[in-house]
Amino acid sequence: MSGATKLHTAIKQVHEPPRAILGPTGNRARVLEEGRRKIEVLQKSQQKPKKPVEKMSQAAVKNNLSVDSTCSSDSSSSSSGVSSSYRKNVKHYGTKKVKDVRNGGEIKDVSSKKEGPVKRCDWITPNSDPLYMSFHDEEWGVPVYDDRKLFELLVYSQALAELSWPAILHMRDIFRKLFDSFDPSSIAQFTEKKLLSLKFNGNLLLSEPKLRAVVENAKQMLKIQQEFGSFSNYCWRFVNQKPLRNGFRYARQVPVRTPKAELMSKNLMQRGFRCVGPTAVYSFMQVAGFVDDHLQACFRYQECNAEVKKNFKPRSEETEIVTEASGNTCVSHD
């Protein structure tokens, strides 16, 4: 029986096909050829160059203007290779061209800087009269040395008791015509009839006392010109030939009168001038540039200061105004 069994078994082994060996990870005999194909595909994919990836990284570096200092050395070398004088800063709403200005490793956006609206003194608002605004920007606080111009501004400062600056500016041509371009020698010759004919739209240009004061002041101005050489020399002695700069920050700080205005007012009245109180005289000092009362935030504050530094020549002599009425010498220092 054992011999027959062995024979049967041997015959069965001859006719049956060989079985595949099962391993711990599956039937290796069945998937051998398929596995080889997958390995070949994987090796081919690893050998392909990654050009699209490099291009994308370079483009990202080009579009990034603010390079972080903590980036790797590879990223730093890549960004330095594509630096240029102008770069594009891409935002969610579009592309913006920015100038590359390096300062201490930083990149500053210079082209995005825009100047805001011009800042003026607080009493000049967007609703102010355009003529008044131009007067503030071009004339108010600018030093004046011409006698006729000084006399004109003195008349306007006296008229502020009855009219506003915008009203005076709109009537400036009429003032100049009726007052013969503010020639003091001509105004001093005005008769009573001529004085009462200074009308605008049927009414006197100013009140009668103010008109009489203008004529009388013209006469006294001629005397000052003879004594000091010019009305300008007389006026500028009160500030030692140099404009005063108060540098106020707020409009409420600007005074309506000062000790120097009181000194000039007193001396003018002693010389026979009329309607020249400290308030009118200080308005005259402001508009004629004896004092710069532009607020610090106003763009004219720095401009006027630059002009003063450019044109001012220091003088050693102190200011002396001889007061004939009192016989005293009034000395004005900065």
Summary of the structure (lengths in Angstrom):
residues: 334
radius of gyration: 46.3
end to end distance: 144.0
largest distance: 169.9
contacts: 808
relative contact order: 0.09
helix: 51%
strand: 12%
